């Protein structure tokens, strides 16, 4: 398995200036759609009943990256360092924008889901690069003892600056739009969620069109890795929320929120040569690309599956 995954490392995506601009526009549209659900009143619940939101955000920001770190060490015999860093990058991203929709299907606390998405998205420009830098560097130090990884520079400053630009403008624009046109914002919020899924799928197809055969040849291995990682993410959300003694509806929302990641942001960062320059990374971060791309596809399937299970279980059951 490890040998097959090594073949992915030679893949690097170069969109060029025009292509990169298109990718950034896609991310801006997606994040604008996420921001349509962010209102100042959304955070009111945080201050009135802080236990659930604090638990959820800690599980998202600390729990999932820590579990991912332990997971990549446990799988070290079978996965490559680039695949491991891809898993850490996904775990460092904020919650995905379709998590609110899936939480509603799960009969979970949608208000809590929206609040978590809002918090993790608002602070993503700082938390995402910090988590990737911290856990990525720690992982590098552990495995470098056996000489399994080339000398790499885990980006923090470049990623921080780029995320501030990529997320800051569309998030602020979305919040201002919601404040100015609340009724219209509510009507277009769900269509934007659907649009973001379509745009993500288009971005993945365009990016990997030249390497589609390599993707299909290794899809089984990538699928197994993402399946294990995503299952661990969902379990982290549910177990942590249950350990905190939260109500069932809150557990469901947190489970979905922690299990649905904004992997589109992760892909956009990987496509950006200012953050992952090929010369520093030796052009060998294809494993990160494939894991992040498949996460964006699989977490929709797993989220809907979990939602179906939740819907068949009465909310009053504990």
N, C-alpha and C positions, 0 to 999 in steps of 0.2 A: 504493500500500500504506500509506504513512504517513497519507494522508488518511483511509482507512478505520479505521486504528487510533486516530486522534484521536477518533472517535465513541465509543470505549470509555471515554474519560476522564471523561465526565459521570456514570458509574455509581458510586454509593456504596451500601454495604450498611448498613442500620440495623436490627439485630435487636431493639433495645429491651433493657430490663433482663433480662426473662425469657429472651429468645432468646440473649442474650450468656452468660447463666448456663449454658444448654444447650450452647453451643459450648465453653465452658470445661470442662464435664463430659466432653464427647467427647474433648477433648485430654487430660484427666486420665486417662481410660480407656486411651487410646492409649499415653501415656507410662508408665503403670503396666505395660502389657504389655511395653514395651521394657525396663523395669527388671527384669522377671522373668528376663531373660537375663544380668543383671549380678551377678556374684559376686566376692568378694574374690580368689578363686583365678583369676578370669578375667584379672586383671592380672599374674599370676605370669609369664606368657609374655613380658610387656612387659620385665621385668627380666632374664629368662633369654636371650631372643633379641630385643633391642630394635630391630634394624635395620628389620625389616618394619613393625612398628607405628609407629615414628617416621616412616618414609617415608610410610606411608598417611595418618597424621594430618596431616603437613605438606602433603601433596597436597590433603587435604580442607579444611584451614584456610587455607592460603596459595595453593596452586596453583590450585584451582578459582576462588576469588574473583578472583585476578589474571588468569586466562584469561578469565573473564567480563567483567572490566573492559575488556580489550583487544577482546573481541568486541563489546561494546555500542558502543565507539568506531568499530569497523570497520563496524557496521551502522547507524551514526548517520543515514545518508541515508534509511533506510527505516523505522526504528522511532521511536517517540515517547519522550520522556524518562521517562514513567511506565512504559512497557514495559521500558525499560532498567533502571529502579530495581527493577522486579519481578524481573528476571533476577538482579540483584545480591542481592536479598533471598533468593531461592531458594538461591543459591550460599553464602549466609551461614548457612543452616540446617544442623543436624547430619545425619548419615546417617539414612536411613529405616529403619523397623523391619522391613520385609520384605526388607531387603538380606541378612540372615542366611539366610533361606529360599532366596533366589535364588542365593546363594553355594553353598549345598549342592547345588542343581540343577546348578550350573556345575562341580561337582567341584573347587571351590576350597577354600582353607583356611578352614573355618568358624570355627575358634577365633580366627583373625586377624580375621575379619569381626565376630565378637561383640566382640572387644577394641576394634576401631575404633569400633563403634557405642556401646560403653560409654564410651569416652574422649570422643568428640565430644558425646554426650548429657550426660554429667556436667558438662562445661565449657561447654555451650551457653548457659547464662544469662549468661556473660561474653563468650564468643567471638562469638556471633551478633549481639548489638547492636554490639559493637566493629567487626566486619567490615562490617556494613551502614553504620554511621556513617562508617568510614574510606573505604571504596570509594565509597559513595554521595556523600559530600562531595567526594571527589576528582573523581568524574564530574561533579558539579554545577559545580565550579570550571572544569573544562575546557570544558564546553558553554556555560556562562554568558558566556563571552567573546564568543559570537555572539548572546547574548540569546535563547536558545531555551527557557529554562525560567523559570517564575515563582520568586519568592523563596520558598524552602522551608526548613523546619527539620528536618534529619535527626535523628530521635530517638535518643538514647543512654540518658540517665537513665531516662525513662519505660519504655523497652523493657527495660532491665536489671532494673528493679524488677518489672515485670509478668512477665517470664520467670522470675525467681527464684520468684515466687508460683505461676505456672502449671506449672513443671516441677519445682521443688524438692520439693513435697509428694508428688506421685505417684511420683517417682523414689525418694525415701527410703522411701515406703510399699511400693513394689515390691521393693526390695532387702531390707527387713525381712521381707516375706512370704516371699521366696525363702530367706532365712536360717532362718526358722522352719519353713517347710514346703517343703523342697527337692524332694521327690518330686511333690507336688501342683503345684508351680510348673512343673516340667518338663512335666507333662501338659497344662497349660492354656496354655503359652507359644505354641504354634502356633495354637490356636484364637483366641487374642487377636490374632495377626497378621492372621488372616482377618477378625476382627471390626473391626479398625482400618480395613481397606480399605473395608468396608461402611459404617462410620460416616463415613469421609471422603467417600465417594460421596454419602451422604445429605446431608451438610453442604453439598456443592457444589450439589446439586439444589435444596435449600431456598433457598440464598443467591441463586442465579441464576434461580429460577423466574419472577420478574417480568421478567427481561431475557433470557429464553431466545432470543427471536428475534434480538436483537442479537448474542448469542453465536454462533448458527448462521450468521448473515450474515458473521461475521468469523472463523469457525473455521479457514478455510484459512490465513489470515495468521498467526493465533496458532499453528496447527499447525507451520507452517514455522519460526517463530522458536524454538519449544520443541524441535523436531526438531534444529535446528542447535545449540542450547545444550546439549541433553542429549547429543548426539553428541560435542560438545567436552568435556563432563564425563567421559564414558566414555573418550575418547581421552587425556585428561589422566591418568586413573588408570592406564591400561595403559602409556602412554609413560613416565610417571614411574617406575613400578615396574620397567619393563624397563631404563631408564637406570640404576637403582640396582642392577641385577644380581640381582634377587630371583628365587626359584624360580617356576615356572609357576603352582603352586597359589596362591601368595601374590599373584602378578600378577592372577589371576582375582578373588580376593577384593577386592583394592584397586580394580580396575576397577569392579566392581559397587558397592562401597561409595561411591566417589566419584560414580558415576552415579545413585545412588538417594538422593534428598534428602527430608528430613522436611518436605515442602511443606505438610502439615497444620498444622504450627507456624506457617509463614509466613502461611497464610490466617487463622489465629486471631489473629495479631498485627494483620493488616490490618483484621479485623472489630472490633478493640478501639479505641473512640474515645479512650481515654486515651493511646494510642500514636500513632494517626493521626487527630487531631481534624479534622473536616471544615472548620472555619473556617481553620485554619492551612494545610491542604493544598487549600483552595479547593474541596473536594469532588471533586477531579479525580484520583483514583487508581484508576479502574476498570481501566486498563491493567495495573496491578500485580496486581489481583485475578484477571483473566482468565488472565494468564500463569502465576501461581502455581497456580491451580486446574487448568489443563490439564497442568501439570508433574506434578501428583499422579496424573493418569490415565495420561499417556504413559510415565512412567518404569517403570511396571509392564510395559507392552507391550515397551518396549525392553530392559528387564532380562531378561525371559523369552526374548526373541529372542537376546540375547547368550549367555544360559545355554544355549540350544539349540545355538549355534555351538560354544561351549566343550565341550559334552558330546561332540560328534562329533570332537573333536581329542584324541588321547592326551595325558595329562598330562606324559609324559616328553619330548614335543616342545618345543623351545625357540624 
